[in-house]
């Protein structure tokens, strides 16, 4: 979410705050005065009445959310242990530098000649990568030994031209988890993007 | 230092669509909204140095966890981002302090980001704890400004007004200007103004403002020129003036607010919208409509207030004009029409008043304004000396009131149905003012829709509804996890079975019997080598190529022998001796080669034999281990325990969630029922008033007839006048 979207949300929600006016017919003048008084005093009184329950609900909800985060974390760890034990684990990250010379549209990853991932990027995802985020692009189990990874990058290069590049790496999978990173880096010298795969 | 400014985007709408409750129905028109849009600008904050002694693998993992958190955060996935932070801190407890500088592309301070995300997710306690801790650690003015601002927002959401005010008060104007972006700066100003207006005692605490008016002027001037908060502050200021009893000043302030758009509304709109259009992923049309609706809403409310004040001040003609400017389709439309009629009546334009109220009476839906229009019309007829018409309208009104009671009764039944509130929460959209939209599929859409939407303007109700919606989201997530746990249990069962089957297959295929046979072969080879050594048979250790040569030589010798024999039988001359000599030479060469290679061959054979021994020994050990494992039952106890433990936690949270959901439904149901009770009481009151008036009017009419012997003619009420919107380009959503 961008700062502008947040501002937009604020304004969209604004009309939800309009207070309703109660009966105006019976005594317009008294009512107006009452309305103003309600604004400053009635609400205060109401706050006292409702605070205990509100806080209680808030506290319960907060505790629940905290536990959900902890559960999500533990679930993530458990799933990695169960599905991708470190002895066979291969993780492929995707990182992107400035992004001046390249707008990423998609990435295809091949392992030993077989396509294992094909990912299309939204504008937001691309933005997240450029701002320093890293995507866990591929997580898999791989037998120990020598393997080759190839990555094909499709997007728009300098001057809005279609750009397709590939890079590959031969690596050895040992008994430990193997971490690889696909990197897209702007080269100011050549004014071109550079693509590489590195072992972390 | 100030050149680099970054923005934290709090995603408050994700889990707290309404943010903190509104401070006041009138005074705090904008209060809760602020929290929804709390977009923070945070400066560059240098991190603690990364620990250079840490193993590089740990550094890499730390960075990857943080970068994944950033990836989730920039996409608006708060839960994923917070989970990554949690994972990072579980593996590296001090990790957030060691994030390298090169990862701060957006100049985001990791711990502040975590606090802001916590606030966004609705975990205010955690957020407050983080900000308080950071304030102890931080020493630079910019860091502290950011932390104080976020802490103030947290307290504001927690409705701890004193603490919120104190936190905001820690920032001075210069710091706010330097370290907060325009949006955050405006929020800081507006929230302070809100807090001060509700808690005047805070003014003396701050000790920097002389009186209310100068304070309001101070806030207005401090806001940026294009800020929409100007509207809210002006309106709240006018209400405060009204409360103080200075009607003329209040009228002037309200008029100034209403006149503002005429002076430069288009310019304001352009300057306000253009940045949004260029950067937001949402369509510019949606944004424009939302902004316009918000401004028109505030203006409608201001006009309504002004009109009633003018009525109070015996200026019905002016009130009449102001009422006519209020949009009919807005939230205050019907209230305006009712008041419009009263302004006409007060100006002795009874015919107009009756026409206006008639337009309300003709509305088929249930509303207190449509019902009160019957009583108002009866009042006007009576004032116009038409008691019969007055009685007639009251009779019609009585029927309508009875019908309203039936509708309310049906509404009560519908509200009490299980699932109604859950569905309402599911469909709840914080950006929509109406809880039940006009297109919603609700059977009893009359009174129910009206009452629910009427209650929907209450911040308390919306707050509870948002909380209920959040519990529904959490329930879905927890249920999904519960299913995954069941799947993992099954998966472990399957793995166990597969492992058993593999063991059986291996045992059945007698794979392990092959090793002893190989050992026997090795022993035979070793024996051959010993024999060759003892007998000095160098040829035995020669390579396969040599053995082929020897074989070919033997074949050649045999063939030569055969030829000589056959020649002797046929009495032909014998072959030349050079053939035999040639073969003899070759044999000699081979023997010489074997003899020459013998020391090397022997050494290599011994080495190969030793390596083979090692391999066989290793294989033997592995085989034994494997046999032990195969004979035992596959064990996934640790994994099963982990799965079971998480499953139990999920079940527990589901139960808590359901409990919370029930209490929320109960609370919401109470609120709705209470409103229905109030409405029923009100309608009963109308009925009573109408009945009393009818008795009185009937009596008057009787007396009038008896006195005059003539019938009073009905008044032609004519067509109701049209309401005109303030700005021509009003867009209805």
Interface residues (C-beta under 8 A of the other chain):
Chain A: X1 X2 X3 X4 X5 X6 X7 X8 X9 X10 X11 X12 X13 X14 X15 X16 X17 X18 X19 X20 X21 X22 X23 X24 X25 X28 X29 X31 X32 X35 X36 X37 X38 X39 X40 X43 X44 X46 X47 X50 X51 X53 X54 X57 X58 X60 X61 X62 X63 X64 X65 X66 X67 X68 X69 X70 X71 X72 X73 X74 X75 X76 X77 X78 X81 X82 X93 X95 X123 X124 X125 X127 X128 X129 X130 X131 X132 X133 X134 X135 X136 X179 X200
Chain B: X7 X9 X10 X11 X12 X13 X15 X17 X18 X21 X22 X23 X24 X25 X26 X27 X28 X29 X30 X31 X32 X33 X34 X36 X37 X38 X39 X60 X64 X67 X68 X70 X71 X72 X73 X74 X75 X76 X79 X80 X82 X83 X86 X87 X90 X103 X104 X105 X106 X121 X122 X123 X124 X125 X126 X158 X159 X181 X183 X197 X198 X228 X239 X242 X243 X275 X276 X279 X280 X281 X282 X286 X287 X290 X291 X293 X294 X297 X301 X304 X305 X308 X309 X311 X312 X331 X332 X335 X338 X339 X342 X368 X372 X375 X376 X430 X431 X432 X433 X454 X456 X457 X458 X459 X460 X462 X463 X464 X467 X470 X471 X474 X477 X478 X481 X484 X488 X491 X492 X639 X642 X643 X646 X649 X650 X653 X656 X657 X660 X663 X664 X667 X682
